[in-house]
Amino acid sequence: MTSNDDPGPLATYLRVRRELVRPEAVGIPDTGNRRVPGLRREEVAFLAGVSSDYYVRLEQGRDRHPSEQVLVSIAQALQLDEDATAYLLKLAASPGRRRRRSGSPEKVGDGIRTLIGTWPLTPAYVHSAYMDILAANPLAVALSPFNAPGHNSVIAAFLEPELRSLHADWEEMTARVVPYLRSVAGPDVDEPRLVEIVGELSIRSERFRKLWARQDVKHKSSGTSLLRHPQVGPLELHYEKLLVPGAPGQTLVTYHAEPGSDSEERLRLLASLNGAAHPSADAERSTADS
């Protein structure tokens, strides 16, 4: 391998994650004369129970398909959680065993479109593996116009001032969305659509660039969003992210407020103000527009 060769995503992931582990976190005293951030290669090798030479080959990309047993040991040494360990295993899988996505435009099934269209107080949309919005019900669009089909959730999160104003927890939200994108997009980091998204955001957003460089992976499928809606005021909404059966890569995202809460009343007002309170008509219009 020459110095100009790409060592590959597995090698890059190992190096970045190694540099993020503090020595004291794994019981190694910090003597103050360390020249590298995080752990040294030989320290990871020792903790994982592999030879230093072998671990160096992995980080240099000279061995790209180690055994699962070795990878699990390295994951433990690097203190990777379940999501990050699963991602590490996928990176080392043979390209032939990875799921390849079709280049044809993605479509959302009529059943899912009709279902979300019948939810008068539940904003809901469907996104692709690269977080392109594929379908949305009227209340989701009333919540944010960037929830409408044709937008990309990650690009909007970092580049649209309206979304920064909408999210009272913008810092936390953006810190969640980048590891989530990596988790749902999977290990094929050279997929054209992912390259396009990452390229644009790396140029236009310093925050995205720093977060993406960390190589964090986290499939957070539920949580709470704190919003400041320009029409109805503060909203505390709980979200759920569910994989769509029979549609690889598609995820259904729903939001709901606690029953009887101020947020539920504001959500009801938002539906009324934006004509989203008549689900059957909106569902028919959404399907017709698609």
matplotlib code that plots the C-alpha trace (Angstrom):
import matplotlib.pyplot as plt

x = [0.0, 1.4, 1.1, -1.5, -3.7, -6.9, -6.6, -10.4, -13.3, -12.4, -8.9, -10.2, -12.9, -10.4, -8.0, -10.6, -12.2, -8.8, -7.9, -11.2, -10.6, -8.9, -6.2, -7.5, -10.9, -9.3, -7.0, -3.9, -2.2, -1.6, 2.1, 1.8, 4.3, 1.9, 2.4, -0.9, -4.5, -6.3, -4.7, -1.6, -1.9, 0.1, -2.3, -5.3, -3.6, -2.8, -6.3, -7.8, -5.4, -3.9, -0.4, 0.7, 1.9, -1.5, -3.4, -1.1, -1.9, -5.6, -5.2, -3.0, -5.6, -3.3, -5.8, -9.4, -11.4, -10.4, -12.5, -15.6, -13.9, -11.0, -13.3, -15.4, -12.3, -11.1, -14.6, -14.4, -10.9, -12.2, -15.3, -17.7, -21.4, -23.8, -24.5, -20.9, -19.8, -22.4, -21.2, -17.6, -18.6, -20.4, -17.3, -15.2, -17.8, -17.0, -18.6, -20.4, -22.2, -23.4, -26.8, -26.6, -29.4, -31.2, -30.5, -34.2, -36.2, -37.7, -41.4, -43.5, -46.3, -49.9, -50.7, -48.2, -49.3, -52.9, -52.0, -50.1, -52.7, -55.4, -53.5, -54.9, -52.7, -49.6, -47.0, -45.4, -43.1, -41.0, -37.3, -34.9, -31.6, -30.0, -32.8, -34.4, -38.1, -40.2, -43.7, -45.3, -48.7, -50.1, -49.4, -45.7, -45.4, -47.2, -44.7, -41.9, -42.0, -38.7, -40.6, -42.1, -41.0, -38.1, -36.1, -33.3, -33.4, -29.7, -29.0, -31.9, -30.9, -27.4, -28.1, -31.6, -31.8, -35.6, -34.8, -32.2, -34.8, -37.4, -35.3, -34.7, -32.4, -30.6, -27.1, -28.4, -30.5, -27.6, -25.3, -27.9, -28.6, -25.1, -24.5, -28.1, -27.3, -24.2, -26.2, -29.0, -26.8, -24.6, -21.0, -21.1, -19.7, -19.0, -22.7, -23.3, -26.2, -24.3, -21.2, -23.3, -24.8, -21.6, -19.7, -22.1, -22.4, -18.6, -18.1, -20.9, -21.1, -18.1, -20.3, -21.3, -17.7, -16.5, -19.3, -18.9, -15.2, -15.8, -17.3, -20.0, -22.7, -25.9, -29.3, -31.5, -35.0, -36.9, -36.5, -37.9, -37.7, -38.1, -39.5, -40.4, -43.0, -43.7, -47.4, -48.2, -45.2, -43.2, -43.8, -42.4, -42.9, -41.8, -40.6, -40.4, -38.5, -39.8, -38.4, -41.0, -41.5, -40.6, -38.9, -35.2, -33.8, -37.1, -38.0, -41.3, -40.9, -43.8, -44.2, -46.7, -47.4, -48.3, -52.1, -53.7, -50.5, -50.1, -48.1, -51.1, -53.4, -50.8, -50.5, -54.3, -54.2, -51.5, -53.6, -56.6, -54.6, -53.1, -56.1, -54.6, -57.5, -59.4, -57.2, -59.2, -59.2, -55.5, -54.6, -56.3, -54.6, -51.2, -51.6, -52.8, -49.9, -47.4]
y = [0.0, 3.4, 6.5, 7.8, 4.7, 4.9, 2.5, 2.0, 2.8, 0.0, 1.4, 5.0, 4.0, 2.2, 5.1, 7.7, 5.7, 4.9, 8.5, 9.2, 6.8, 8.4, 6.2, 6.7, 5.3, 1.9, 1.9, 3.2, 6.0, 9.2, 10.1, 13.4, 12.6, 11.1, 12.4, 11.1, 11.7, 8.7, 5.3, 4.1, 1.3, -1.1, -0.3, -1.2, -4.4, -5.4, -4.7, -6.7, -9.6, -9.3, -8.6, -5.1, -5.9, -7.3, -4.3, -2.0, -3.9, -3.3, 0.5, 0.7, -1.2, -4.1, -6.5, -5.5, -8.6, -9.7, -12.3, -11.4, -12.6, -10.2, -7.3, -7.9, -7.9, -4.6, -3.1, -3.9, -2.3, 0.8, 0.8, 0.7, 0.3, -2.2, 0.1, 1.0, -2.6, -3.7, -0.9, -2.1, -5.7, -4.4, -2.4, -5.5, -7.6, -8.5, -6.0, -8.9, -9.7, -6.1, -5.0, -3.0, -0.5, 0.0, 3.1, 3.5, 6.2, 5.1, 5.0, 4.7, 2.1, 3.3, 1.6, 3.7, 6.9, 6.2, 5.2, 8.4, 10.5, 9.3, 10.6, 14.0, 14.8, 12.7, 14.4, 11.6, 11.2, 8.6, 9.0, 7.0, 5.5, 8.8, 10.8, 12.1, 12.8, 10.4, 11.0, 13.1, 13.9, 17.4, 17.9, 17.0, 19.7, 22.2, 21.3, 22.2, 22.7, 20.8, 17.6, 17.7, 15.3, 16.6, 17.8, 16.0, 16.0, 16.2, 19.0, 21.0, 20.5, 22.1, 24.6, 26.0, 28.9, 28.2, 24.8, 26.2, 28.6, 25.8, 23.5, 24.8, 21.8, 22.4, 21.5, 18.2, 17.5, 17.9, 15.9, 13.1, 13.3, 12.7, 9.3, 8.4, 9.1, 6.9, 4.1, 4.0, 4.6, 1.7, 0.9, 1.8, 5.3, 5.6, 5.4, 8.4, 9.9, 9.7, 11.1, 14.0, 14.8, 14.5, 16.5, 19.4, 19.6, 19.2, 22.3, 24.4, 23.4, 23.3, 21.7, 18.9, 18.4, 18.0, 15.7, 13.5, 13.2, 11.6, 8.5, 8.2, 5.6, 5.6, 4.3, 6.4, 5.3, 7.3, 10.5, 14.0, 17.1, 20.6, 23.0, 26.7, 26.8, 30.3, 29.7, 27.9, 28.4, 25.8, 22.1, 19.0, 16.1, 12.5, 10.8, 7.2, 5.8, 2.5, 0.5, 0.1, -3.6, -4.7, -1.4, -1.7, 1.6, 3.4, 4.6, 5.9, 8.9, 9.9, 12.6, 12.8, 14.9, 13.7, 13.3, 16.3, 18.4, 21.9, 20.5, 18.4, 21.5, 23.4, 20.5, 20.5, 24.2, 23.8, 21.2, 23.5, 26.5, 24.5, 22.6, 19.3, 18.2, 16.3, 13.2, 11.5, 14.4, 15.1, 11.5, 11.5, 14.8, 13.5, 10.3, 12.2, 14.7, 11.9]
z = [0.0, -1.0, 1.1, -1.3, -1.0, 0.9, 3.9, 3.8, 6.1, 8.6, 9.1, 9.4, 11.9, 14.1, 14.1, 14.9, 17.7, 19.2, 19.4, 21.3, 24.1, 27.1, 28.7, 32.2, 31.0, 30.4, 33.5, 31.8, 33.8, 31.9, 32.5, 30.7, 28.0, 25.4, 21.9, 20.5, 21.6, 23.1, 23.1, 21.4, 18.8, 21.0, 24.0, 21.9, 20.8, 24.4, 25.6, 22.7, 23.1, 19.6, 18.4, 17.9, 14.4, 13.5, 14.9, 12.9, 9.7, 10.4, 10.9, 7.8, 5.7, 5.0, 6.5, 5.8, 6.9, 10.4, 12.2, 14.1, 17.3, 16.8, 16.0, 19.1, 21.2, 19.6, 20.1, 23.8, 24.0, 22.3, 24.6, 21.7, 22.5, 20.8, 17.8, 17.2, 17.5, 14.9, 12.6, 13.0, 12.1, 9.0, 7.9, 7.9, 6.0, 2.4, 0.0, -1.6, 1.7, 2.2, 1.1, -2.1, -2.7, -5.9, -7.9, -8.8, -7.0, -3.7, -3.2, -0.1, -0.2, -0.4, 2.9, 4.8, 3.1, 4.0, 7.5, 8.4, 6.6, 9.1, 12.1, 12.9, 16.0, 15.1, 12.8, 10.8, 7.8, 6.1, 5.3, 3.3, 4.5, 3.7, 5.4, 2.2, 3.0, 0.9, 2.4, 5.1, 6.5, 6.7, 10.4, 9.9, 7.3, 9.5, 12.2, 9.8, 6.0, 5.9, 6.7, 3.3, 0.5, -1.4, 1.6, 3.4, 7.2, 7.7, 5.2, 6.6, 10.2, 9.6, 6.8, 7.3, 9.8, 10.3, 11.8, 14.1, 15.4, 15.6, 17.7, 21.2, 21.6, 18.3, 19.6, 21.1, 18.0, 15.6, 17.8, 17.6, 13.8, 12.6, 14.4, 13.4, 9.7, 9.9, 11.6, 9.0, 6.0, 7.0, 6.1, 2.3, 2.8, -1.0, -1.9, -4.3, -2.4, 1.0, -0.6, -2.0, 1.4, 3.4, 0.7, 0.8, 4.5, 5.1, 2.9, 4.3, 8.0, 10.3, 13.0, 10.7, 9.6, 13.2, 14.2, 11.1, 11.7, 15.1, 13.4, 16.1, 15.4, 17.4, 16.3, 18.7, 17.8, 20.5, 22.5, 23.0, 20.9, 22.3, 19.7, 19.5, 16.8, 15.3, 15.3, 18.5, 20.8, 22.8, 22.1, 23.9, 21.5, 21.9, 18.7, 17.6, 14.6, 13.2, 10.3, 7.5, 6.8, 3.3, 2.4, 3.2, 4.5, 5.0, 8.4, 9.7, 12.2, 14.4, 17.0, 19.8, 22.9, 26.3, 26.6, 28.3, 28.2, 27.0, 24.0, 23.0, 23.0, 21.0, 18.6, 18.2, 17.5, 14.9, 13.1, 13.1, 11.9, 9.0, 7.9, 9.1, 11.2, 8.5, 7.9, 5.2, 2.8, 3.5, 2.9, -0.4, -1.4, -0.3, -2.3, -5.4, -5.2, -5.1]

ax = plt.figure().add_subplot(projection="3d")
ax.plot(x, y, z, "-o")
ax.set_aspect("equal")
plt.show()
